[in-house]
């Protein structure tokens, strides 16, 4: 009887095997064996680790350079988590709203639910990331190098089930990683995750409501449920829980803050609609119940007539202690001064509205001390 020889490796399988006449079963066995060998060899392929670490480097546009850092971590097995930061301008830093990696391609978006913002597409080349970063209308090439392990976040995230009006949705709670036993806390409606992260790093527990929360009376139920949920958390000082709302849902967020038992400790309103004196009456309950309130407007917010809204909201909020209304010039609805060419033609990168963050956090510290 002739012998049947075979060979297999990670690279290839040997030529087809021919069995003697009448020994058809030898061909079948050989085929099965070579198939199994091929499958086994695929399991022996080395697994390429995810590109975790701290990457940094510059981006340059119209003669202006800005340093950028990207921290990538393996949050769960096979799943990357990323944060973009700007060492020279920390107010622009943000956690990735969407991050996808398929060797060797990395795609990251700041917030896929919002127009504009920052996104990048990069290729991994050893310890380097090479790609294109898009920021509003600007597109710039970059090469960033890995310089050690990713920096710690300084906070932890937890998804909580929020139940209201017969619905169940997940909301993201962020807690500071510090030695303080109980923290002031904020329910955030319509506020970007980057703001929640920045506030959490300054010692506040934040609960960001999902984008699917309606901008009508359903928002009152959602905010009420969130206030109740936050007050049950061991890390939260239940007497210092407030509301921060951005955009058209403000009247319903205010209703929830006033109706809560106990009422909210404070309210921050960004871009609150108060086009007429009648519309502004929705916020009068804050004065009546002596709930500290801060109203903020951005001069370039095209969804509102800022002078009218400012005047009407100030009439009901700004004439009492801990009631204040401010407008930030040259700022978009996101409280960002957009990028622009300077007088010398050199590009000026976007920046947070001057005084916006400092004024907001100083006010929060004053009402939660």
TIMARPA-385035 format. One record per residue (C-alpha): x, y, z; chain. Coordinates in nm, 3 decimals, padded with zeros to 5 digits. Example, Ala and Ser with C-alpha at 12.3 -4.5 7.8 and 13.67 -1.06 7.14 Angstrom:
<sites>
{xx=01.230 yy=-00.450 zz=00.780 kette=A}
{xx=01.367 yy=-00.106 zz=00.714 kette=A}
</sites>
This chain:
<sites>
{xx=00.000 yy=00.000 zz=00.000 kette=A}
{xx=00.124 yy=00.344 zz=-00.087 kette=A}
{xx=00.169 yy=00.595 zz=00.193 kette=A}
{xx=-00.024 yy=00.926 zz=00.192 kette=A}
{xx=00.195 yy=01.225 zz=00.280 kette=A}
{xx=00.069 yy=01.572 zz=00.378 kette=A}
{xx=00.212 yy=01.899 zz=00.491 kette=A}
{xx=00.055 yy=02.214 zz=00.640 kette=A}
{xx=00.175 yy=02.543 zz=00.784 kette=A}
{xx=00.049 yy=02.892 zz=00.865 kette=A}
{xx=00.137 yy=03.000 zz=00.510 kette=A}
{xx=00.002 yy=02.731 zz=00.285 kette=A}
{xx=-00.127 yy=02.375 zz=00.235 kette=A}
{xx=00.061 yy=02.128 zz=00.010 kette=A}
{xx=-00.062 yy=02.010 zz=-00.332 kette=A}
{xx=-00.379 yy=01.793 zz=-00.362 kette=A}
{xx=-00.344 yy=01.432 zz=-00.248 kette=A}
{xx=-00.428 yy=01.148 zz=-00.486 kette=A}
{xx=-00.527 yy=00.814 zz=-00.326 kette=A}
{xx=-00.496 yy=00.470 zz=-00.492 kette=A}
{xx=-00.793 yy=00.342 zz=-00.691 kette=A}
{xx=-01.057 yy=00.201 zz=-00.460 kette=A}
{xx=-00.926 yy=00.397 zz=-00.164 kette=A}
{xx=-01.157 yy=00.699 zz=-00.205 kette=A}
{xx=-01.188 yy=00.724 zz=00.170 kette=A}
{xx=-00.820 yy=00.814 zz=00.196 kette=A}
{xx=-00.885 yy=01.127 zz=-00.009 kette=A}
{xx=-01.175 yy=01.218 zz=00.218 kette=A}
{xx=-00.967 yy=01.170 zz=00.533 kette=A}
{xx=-00.678 yy=01.367 zz=00.387 kette=A}
{xx=-00.913 yy=01.651 zz=00.285 kette=A}
{xx=-01.067 yy=01.661 zz=00.633 kette=A}
{xx=-00.726 yy=01.661 zz=00.795 kette=A}
{xx=-00.587 yy=01.939 zz=00.577 kette=A}
{xx=-00.901 yy=02.147 zz=00.645 kette=A}
{xx=-00.861 yy=02.097 zz=01.020 kette=A}
{xx=-00.493 yy=02.176 zz=00.992 kette=A}
{xx=-00.574 yy=02.498 zz=00.811 kette=A}
{xx=-00.820 yy=02.600 zz=01.084 kette=A}
{xx=-00.570 yy=02.514 zz=01.357 kette=A}
{xx=-00.302 yy=02.719 zz=01.186 kette=A}
{xx=-00.531 yy=03.027 zz=01.179 kette=A}
{xx=-00.562 yy=02.997 zz=01.554 kette=A}
{xx=-00.183 yy=03.008 zz=01.579 kette=A}
{xx=-00.166 yy=03.350 zz=01.412 kette=A}
{xx=-00.035 yy=03.613 zz=01.656 kette=A}
{xx=-00.297 yy=03.849 zz=01.796 kette=A}
{xx=-00.210 yy=04.213 zz=01.733 kette=A}
{xx=-00.273 yy=04.417 zz=02.049 kette=A}
{xx=-00.491 yy=04.725 zz=02.038 kette=A}
{xx=-00.307 yy=05.058 zz=01.996 kette=A}
{xx=-00.349 yy=05.167 zz=02.358 kette=A}
{xx=-00.132 yy=05.443 zz=02.500 kette=A}
{xx=-00.071 yy=05.818 zz=02.506 kette=A}
{xx=-00.018 yy=05.966 zz=02.160 kette=A}
{xx=00.075 yy=06.328 zz=02.096 kette=A}
{xx=00.187 yy=06.562 zz=01.824 kette=A}
{xx=00.095 yy=06.884 zz=01.645 kette=A}
{xx=-00.163 yy=06.982 zz=01.387 kette=A}
{xx=-00.089 yy=07.280 zz=01.161 kette=A}
{xx=-00.332 yy=07.489 zz=00.959 kette=A}
{xx=-00.259 yy=07.815 zz=00.775 kette=A}
{xx=00.068 yy=07.862 zz=00.957 kette=A}
{xx=-00.071 yy=07.801 zz=01.306 kette=A}
{xx=00.032 yy=07.499 zz=01.516 kette=A}
{xx=-00.171 yy=07.338 zz=01.795 kette=A}
{xx=-00.055 yy=07.044 zz=02.006 kette=A}
{xx=-00.295 yy=06.752 zz=02.049 kette=A}
{xx=-00.292 yy=06.443 zz=02.271 kette=A}
{xx=-00.492 yy=06.124 zz=02.227 kette=A}
{xx=-00.526 yy=05.872 zz=02.512 kette=A}
{xx=-00.646 yy=05.526 zz=02.409 kette=A}
{xx=-00.742 yy=05.261 zz=02.667 kette=A}
{xx=-00.887 yy=04.912 zz=02.644 kette=A}
{xx=-01.204 yy=04.973 zz=02.848 kette=A}
{xx=-01.330 yy=04.616 zz=02.805 kette=A}
{xx=-01.165 yy=04.326 zz=02.618 kette=A}
{xx=-01.135 yy=04.427 zz=02.254 kette=A}
{xx=-01.305 yy=04.766 zz=02.307 kette=A}
{xx=-01.115 yy=05.095 zz=02.284 kette=A}
{xx=-01.197 yy=05.411 zz=02.478 kette=A}
{xx=-01.046 yy=05.744 zz=02.376 kette=A}
{xx=-01.000 yy=06.103 zz=02.492 kette=A}
{xx=-00.871 yy=06.398 zz=02.290 kette=A}
{xx=-00.702 yy=06.680 zz=02.481 kette=A}
{xx=-00.532 yy=07.007 zz=02.395 kette=A}
{xx=-00.252 yy=07.086 zz=02.643 kette=A}
{xx=-00.251 yy=07.455 zz=02.549 kette=A}
{xx=-00.631 yy=07.485 zz=02.556 kette=A}
{xx=-00.787 yy=07.227 zz=02.793 kette=A}
{xx=-01.135 yy=07.374 zz=02.750 kette=A}
{xx=-01.157 yy=07.207 zz=02.407 kette=A}
{xx=-01.082 yy=06.855 zz=02.537 kette=A}
{xx=-01.346 yy=06.582 zz=02.503 kette=A}
{xx=-01.414 yy=06.209 zz=02.533 kette=A}
{xx=-01.477 yy=06.033 zz=02.202 kette=A}
{xx=-01.848 yy=06.003 zz=02.133 kette=A}
{xx=-01.778 yy=05.727 zz=01.880 kette=A}
{xx=-01.458 yy=05.527 zz=01.832 kette=A}
{xx=-01.401 yy=05.236 zz=01.595 kette=A}
{xx=-01.083 yy=05.039 zz=01.535 kette=A}
{xx=-01.016 yy=04.770 zz=01.275 kette=A}
{xx=-00.647 yy=04.700 zz=01.229 kette=A}
{xx=-00.484 yy=04.922 zz=01.119 kette=A}
{xx=-00.760 yy=05.187 zz=01.087 kette=A}
{xx=-00.882 yy=05.413 zz=01.367 kette=A}
{xx=-01.191 yy=05.636 zz=01.333 kette=A}
{xx=-01.298 yy=05.879 zz=01.605 kette=A}
{xx=-01.580 yy=06.133 zz=01.628 kette=A}
{xx=-01.641 yy=06.393 zz=01.895 kette=A}
{xx=-02.021 yy=06.366 zz=01.883 kette=A}
{xx=-02.189 yy=06.192 zz=01.588 kette=A}
{xx=-02.528 yy=06.341 zz=01.685 kette=A}
{xx=-02.407 yy=06.702 zz=01.643 kette=A}
{xx=-02.296 yy=06.883 zz=01.324 kette=A}
{xx=-01.940 yy=07.012 zz=01.298 kette=A}
{xx=-01.705 yy=06.918 zz=01.577 kette=A}
{xx=-01.388 yy=06.713 zz=01.549 kette=A}
{xx=-01.331 yy=06.378 zz=01.379 kette=A}
{xx=-01.022 yy=06.188 zz=01.271 kette=A}
{xx=-00.924 yy=05.894 zz=01.053 kette=A}
{xx=-00.582 yy=05.743 zz=01.118 kette=A}
{xx=-00.365 yy=05.445 zz=01.028 kette=A}
{xx=-00.153 yy=05.272 zz=01.288 kette=A}
{xx=00.211 yy=05.239 zz=01.185 kette=A}
{xx=00.399 yy=05.082 zz=01.476 kette=A}
{xx=00.416 yy=05.346 zz=01.750 kette=A}
{xx=00.276 yy=05.614 zz=01.521 kette=A}
{xx=-00.071 yy=05.725 zz=01.415 kette=A}
{xx=-00.082 yy=05.892 zz=01.073 kette=A}
{xx=-00.402 yy=06.045 zz=00.940 kette=A}
{xx=-00.636 yy=06.337 zz=00.881 kette=A}
{xx=-00.818 yy=06.544 zz=01.144 kette=A}
{xx=-01.132 yy=06.737 zz=01.045 kette=A}
{xx=-01.245 yy=07.035 zz=01.252 kette=A}
{xx=-01.549 yy=07.216 zz=01.114 kette=A}
{xx=-01.436 yy=07.309 zz=00.761 kette=A}
{xx=-01.062 yy=07.260 zz=00.824 kette=A}
{xx=-00.881 yy=06.936 zz=00.735 kette=A}
{xx=-00.522 yy=06.878 zz=00.847 kette=A}
{xx=-00.275 yy=06.592 zz=00.814 kette=A}
{xx=-00.100 yy=06.469 zz=01.127 kette=A}
{xx=00.156 yy=06.222 zz=01.257 kette=A}
{xx=00.137 yy=06.148 zz=01.631 kette=A}
{xx=00.381 yy=05.932 zz=01.825 kette=A}
{xx=00.309 yy=05.702 zz=02.121 kette=A}
{xx=00.475 yy=05.828 zz=02.439 kette=A}
{xx=00.394 yy=05.579 zz=02.711 kette=A}
{xx=00.072 yy=05.462 zz=02.870 kette=A}
{xx=-00.258 yy=05.648 zz=02.854 kette=A}
{xx=-00.316 yy=05.901 zz=03.131 kette=A}
{xx=-00.580 yy=05.809 zz=03.392 kette=A}
{xx=-00.918 yy=05.974 zz=03.342 kette=A}
{xx=-00.965 yy=06.095 zz=03.698 kette=A}
{xx=-01.325 yy=05.975 zz=03.708 kette=A}
{xx=-01.530 yy=05.664 zz=03.648 kette=A}
{xx=-01.843 yy=05.609 zz=03.443 kette=A}
{xx=-02.154 yy=05.413 zz=03.527 kette=A}
{xx=-02.467 yy=05.358 zz=03.319 kette=A}
{xx=-02.788 yy=05.387 zz=03.521 kette=A}
{xx=-03.140 yy=05.285 zz=03.419 kette=A}
{xx=-03.364 yy=05.590 zz=03.415 kette=A}
{xx=-03.737 yy=05.518 zz=03.432 kette=A}
{xx=-04.002 yy=05.782 zz=03.361 kette=A}
{xx=-04.341 yy=05.805 zz=03.192 kette=A}
{xx=-04.339 yy=05.429 zz=03.130 kette=A}
{xx=-04.003 yy=05.448 zz=02.952 kette=A}
{xx=-03.664 yy=05.305 zz=03.043 kette=A}
{xx=-03.342 yy=05.463 zz=02.917 kette=A}
{xx=-02.976 yy=05.451 zz=03.010 kette=A}
{xx=-02.816 yy=05.767 zz=03.148 kette=A}
{xx=-02.442 yy=05.809 zz=03.206 kette=A}
{xx=-02.324 yy=05.899 zz=03.556 kette=A}
{xx=-01.967 yy=06.016 zz=03.610 kette=A}
{xx=-01.809 yy=06.018 zz=03.957 kette=A}
{xx=-01.483 yy=06.186 zz=04.060 kette=A}
{xx=-01.200 yy=05.956 zz=04.167 kette=A}
{xx=-01.100 yy=06.139 zz=04.484 kette=A}
{xx=-01.116 yy=06.098 zz=04.861 kette=A}
{xx=-01.429 yy=06.310 zz=04.915 kette=A}
{xx=-01.715 yy=06.102 zz=05.055 kette=A}
{xx=-02.011 yy=06.306 zz=04.923 kette=A}
{xx=-02.018 yy=06.542 zz=04.625 kette=A}
{xx=-02.254 yy=06.802 zz=04.483 kette=A}
{xx=-02.429 yy=06.667 zz=04.176 kette=A}
{xx=-02.586 yy=06.791 zz=03.852 kette=A}
{xx=-02.851 yy=06.651 zz=03.617 kette=A}
{xx=-02.751 yy=06.758 zz=03.263 kette=A}
{xx=-03.004 yy=06.793 zz=02.981 kette=A}
{xx=-02.883 yy=06.879 zz=02.631 kette=A}
{xx=-02.531 yy=06.942 zz=02.763 kette=A}
{xx=-02.233 yy=06.780 zz=02.578 kette=A}
{xx=-02.040 yy=06.500 zz=02.745 kette=A}
{xx=-01.724 yy=06.714 zz=02.734 kette=A}
{xx=-01.883 yy=06.959 zz=02.979 kette=A}
{xx=-01.986 yy=06.675 zz=03.210 kette=A}
{xx=-01.633 yy=06.534 zz=03.208 kette=A}
{xx=-01.479 yy=06.872 zz=03.284 kette=A}
{xx=-01.721 yy=06.935 zz=03.572 kette=A}
{xx=-01.669 yy=06.584 zz=03.713 kette=A}
{xx=-01.294 yy=06.644 zz=03.723 kette=A}
{xx=-01.369 yy=06.947 zz=03.941 kette=A}
{xx=-01.549 yy=06.741 zz=04.203 kette=A}
{xx=-01.912 yy=06.710 zz=04.085 kette=A}
{xx=-02.110 yy=06.394 zz=04.018 kette=A}
{xx=-02.280 yy=06.439 zz=03.680 kette=A}
{xx=-02.572 yy=06.252 zz=03.524 kette=A}
{xx=-02.611 yy=06.316 zz=03.150 kette=A}
{xx=-02.956 yy=06.241 zz=03.015 kette=A}
{xx=-02.970 yy=06.063 zz=02.677 kette=A}
{xx=-03.023 yy=06.261 zz=02.358 kette=A}
{xx=-03.356 yy=06.080 zz=02.308 kette=A}
{xx=-03.517 yy=06.273 zz=02.597 kette=A}
{xx=-03.796 yy=06.484 zz=02.439 kette=A}
{xx=-03.789 yy=06.864 zz=02.443 kette=A}
{xx=-04.144 yy=06.890 zz=02.576 kette=A}
{xx=-04.329 yy=06.789 zz=02.891 kette=A}
{xx=-04.154 yy=06.451 zz=02.874 kette=A}
{xx=-03.838 yy=06.636 zz=02.975 kette=A}
{xx=-04.001 yy=06.727 zz=03.308 kette=A}
{xx=-04.056 yy=06.360 zz=03.386 kette=A}
{xx=-03.702 yy=06.270 zz=03.279 kette=A}
{xx=-03.535 yy=06.541 zz=03.488 kette=A}
{xx=-03.753 yy=06.459 zz=03.791 kette=A}
{xx=-03.656 yy=06.091 zz=03.766 kette=A}
{xx=-03.289 yy=06.186 zz=03.732 kette=A}
{xx=-03.298 yy=06.412 zz=04.040 kette=A}
{xx=-03.451 yy=06.130 zz=04.243 kette=A}
{xx=-03.197 yy=05.880 zz=04.111 kette=A}
{xx=-02.896 yy=06.101 zz=04.189 kette=A}
{xx=-03.011 yy=06.159 zz=04.546 kette=A}
{xx=-03.001 yy=05.783 zz=04.612 kette=A}
{xx=-02.631 yy=05.755 zz=04.519 kette=A}
{xx=-02.391 yy=05.705 zz=04.810 kette=A}
{xx=-02.135 yy=05.947 zz=04.663 kette=A}
{xx=-02.387 yy=06.233 zz=04.632 kette=A}
{xx=-02.475 yy=06.503 zz=04.886 kette=A}
{xx=-02.853 yy=06.491 zz=04.841 kette=A}
{xx=-02.892 yy=06.854 zz=04.956 kette=A}
{xx=-02.670 yy=06.982 zz=04.670 kette=A}
{xx=-02.828 yy=06.835 zz=04.357 kette=A}
{xx=-02.912 yy=07.075 zz=04.076 kette=A}
{xx=-03.005 yy=07.095 zz=03.707 kette=A}
{xx=-02.811 yy=07.220 zz=03.405 kette=A}
{xx=-03.014 yy=07.256 zz=03.084 kette=A}
{xx=-02.910 yy=07.372 zz=02.739 kette=A}
{xx=-03.156 yy=07.462 zz=02.466 kette=A}
{xx=-03.534 yy=07.453 zz=02.414 kette=A}
{xx=-03.617 yy=07.206 zz=02.694 kette=A}
{xx=-03.533 yy=07.469 zz=02.960 kette=A}
{xx=-03.896 yy=07.548 zz=03.067 kette=A}
{xx=-03.966 yy=07.179 zz=03.138 kette=A}
{xx=-03.634 yy=07.133 zz=03.319 kette=A}
{xx=-03.722 yy=07.432 zz=03.539 kette=A}
{xx=-04.063 yy=07.280 zz=03.614 kette=A}
{xx=-03.893 yy=06.959 zz=03.730 kette=A}
{xx=-03.645 yy=07.152 zz=03.945 kette=A}
{xx=-03.927 yy=07.341 zz=04.118 kette=A}
{xx=-04.160 yy=07.042 zz=04.162 kette=A}
{xx=-03.895 yy=06.807 zz=04.304 kette=A}
{xx=-03.918 yy=06.713 zz=04.672 kette=A}
{xx=-03.695 yy=06.862 zz=04.793 kette=A}
{xx=-03.656 yy=07.119 zz=04.517 kette=A}
{xx=-03.335 yy=07.139 zz=04.316 kette=A}
{xx=-03.048 yy=07.321 zz=04.487 kette=A}
{xx=-02.968 yy=07.532 zz=04.177 kette=A}
{xx=-03.043 yy=07.566 zz=03.806 kette=A}
{xx=-02.815 yy=07.659 zz=03.513 kette=A}
{xx=-02.992 yy=07.764 zz=03.191 kette=A}
{xx=-02.800 yy=07.792 zz=02.863 kette=A}
{xx=-02.980 yy=07.933 zz=02.561 kette=A}
{xx=-03.314 yy=07.928 zz=02.743 kette=A}
{xx=-03.602 yy=08.048 zz=02.520 kette=A}
{xx=-03.752 yy=08.368 zz=02.663 kette=A}
{xx=-03.854 yy=08.551 zz=02.347 kette=A}
{xx=-04.143 yy=08.732 zz=02.514 kette=A}
{xx=-04.236 yy=08.835 zz=02.866 kette=A}
{xx=-04.506 yy=08.567 zz=02.858 kette=A}
{xx=-04.254 yy=08.294 zz=02.765 kette=A}
{xx=-04.018 yy=08.412 zz=03.038 kette=A}
{xx=-04.286 yy=08.351 zz=03.301 kette=A}
{xx=-04.193 yy=07.982 zz=03.291 kette=A}
{xx=-03.878 yy=08.075 zz=03.486 kette=A}
{xx=-04.049 yy=08.297 zz=03.743 kette=A}
{xx=-04.096 yy=07.997 zz=03.973 kette=A}
{xx=-03.719 yy=08.003 zz=04.035 kette=A}
{xx=-03.749 yy=08.348 zz=04.194 kette=A}
{xx=-04.067 yy=08.257 zz=04.378 kette=A}
{xx=-03.907 yy=07.950 zz=04.538 kette=A}
{xx=-03.568 yy=08.118 zz=04.583 kette=A}
{xx=-03.384 yy=07.859 zz=04.373 kette=A}
{xx=-03.043 yy=08.000 zz=04.271 kette=A}
{xx=-03.036 yy=08.034 zz=03.890 kette=A}
{xx=-02.774 yy=08.126 zz=03.629 kette=A}
{xx=-02.877 yy=08.217 zz=03.274 kette=A}
{xx=-02.618 yy=08.211 zz=02.995 kette=A}
{xx=-02.648 yy=08.319 zz=02.632 kette=A}
{xx=-02.404 yy=08.304 zz=02.340 kette=A}
{xx=-02.416 yy=08.605 zz=02.110 kette=A}
{xx=-02.380 yy=08.396 zz=01.791 kette=A}
{xx=-02.663 yy=08.156 zz=01.880 kette=A}
{xx=-02.878 yy=08.193 zz=01.568 kette=A}
{xx=-03.174 yy=08.003 zz=01.716 kette=A}
{xx=-03.263 yy=08.298 zz=01.943 kette=A}
{xx=-03.287 yy=08.674 zz=01.933 kette=A}
{xx=-03.031 yy=08.717 zz=02.208 kette=A}
{xx=-03.106 yy=09.077 zz=02.317 kette=A}
{xx=-03.477 yy=09.003 zz=02.368 kette=A}
{xx=-03.414 yy=08.671 zz=02.546 kette=A}
{xx=-03.146 yy=08.822 zz=02.768 kette=A}
{xx=-03.370 yy=09.113 zz=02.867 kette=A}
{xx=-03.675 yy=08.896 zz=02.943 kette=A}
{xx=-03.485 yy=08.633 zz=03.140 kette=A}
{xx=-03.296 yy=08.896 zz=03.336 kette=A}
{xx=-03.626 yy=09.056 zz=03.432 kette=A}
{xx=-03.734 yy=08.739 zz=03.615 kette=A}
{xx=-03.395 yy=08.613 zz=03.738 kette=A}
{xx=-03.134 yy=08.883 zz=03.755 kette=A}
{xx=-03.271 yy=09.118 zz=04.020 kette=A}
{xx=-03.213 yy=08.899 zz=04.323 kette=A}
{xx=-02.933 yy=08.728 zz=04.514 kette=A}
{xx=-02.788 yy=08.422 zz=04.333 kette=A}
{xx=-02.983 yy=08.513 zz=04.019 kette=A}
{xx=-02.765 yy=08.613 zz=03.725 kette=A}
{xx=-02.787 yy=08.638 zz=03.344 kette=A}
{xx=-02.481 yy=08.677 zz=03.118 kette=A}
{xx=-02.413 yy=08.698 zz=02.746 kette=A}
{xx=-02.082 yy=08.594 zz=02.587 kette=A}
{xx=-01.985 yy=08.789 zz=02.274 kette=A}
{xx=-01.844 yy=08.619 zz=01.962 kette=A}
{xx=-01.949 yy=08.276 zz=02.097 kette=A}
{xx=-02.157 yy=08.012 zz=01.916 kette=A}
{xx=-02.441 yy=07.822 zz=02.082 kette=A}
{xx=-02.176 yy=07.580 zz=02.213 kette=A}
{xx=-02.002 yy=07.873 zz=02.389 kette=A}
{xx=-01.706 yy=07.840 zz=02.154 kette=A}
{xx=-01.539 yy=08.129 zz=01.971 kette=A}
{xx=-01.499 yy=07.980 zz=01.621 kette=A}
{xx=-01.171 yy=07.951 zz=01.437 kette=A}
{xx=-01.085 yy=08.239 zz=01.207 kette=A}
{xx=-00.801 yy=08.404 zz=01.017 kette=A}
{xx=-00.622 yy=08.679 zz=01.209 kette=A}
{xx=-00.525 yy=09.019 zz=01.072 kette=A}
{xx=-00.192 yy=08.871 zz=00.960 kette=A}
{xx=-00.366 yy=08.583 zz=00.781 kette=A}
{xx=-00.253 yy=08.327 zz=01.040 kette=A}
{xx=-00.520 yy=08.086 zz=01.162 kette=A}
{xx=-00.660 yy=08.131 zz=01.512 kette=A}
{xx=-00.791 yy=07.804 zz=01.650 kette=A}
{xx=-01.135 yy=07.783 zz=01.816 kette=A}
{xx=-01.138 yy=07.859 zz=02.189 kette=A}
{xx=-01.397 yy=07.846 zz=02.469 kette=A}
{xx=-01.569 yy=08.180 zz=02.520 kette=A}
{xx=-01.341 yy=08.386 zz=02.747 kette=A}
{xx=-01.463 yy=08.376 zz=03.108 kette=A}
{xx=-01.741 yy=08.125 zz=03.033 kette=A}
{xx=-01.611 yy=07.824 zz=03.224 kette=A}
{xx=-01.451 yy=08.019 zz=03.505 kette=A}
{xx=-01.768 yy=08.221 zz=03.563 kette=A}
{xx=-01.989 yy=07.912 zz=03.560 kette=A}
{xx=-01.777 yy=07.709 zz=03.802 kette=A}
{xx=-01.723 yy=08.006 zz=04.037 kette=A}
{xx=-02.101 yy=08.047 zz=04.055 kette=A}
{xx=-02.154 yy=07.674 zz=04.116 kette=A}
{xx=-01.901 yy=07.672 zz=04.399 kette=A}
{xx=-02.073 yy=07.969 zz=04.559 kette=A}
{xx=-02.419 yy=07.805 zz=04.560 kette=A}
{xx=-02.299 yy=07.458 zz=04.668 kette=A}
{xx=-02.051 yy=07.553 zz=04.941 kette=A}
</sites>
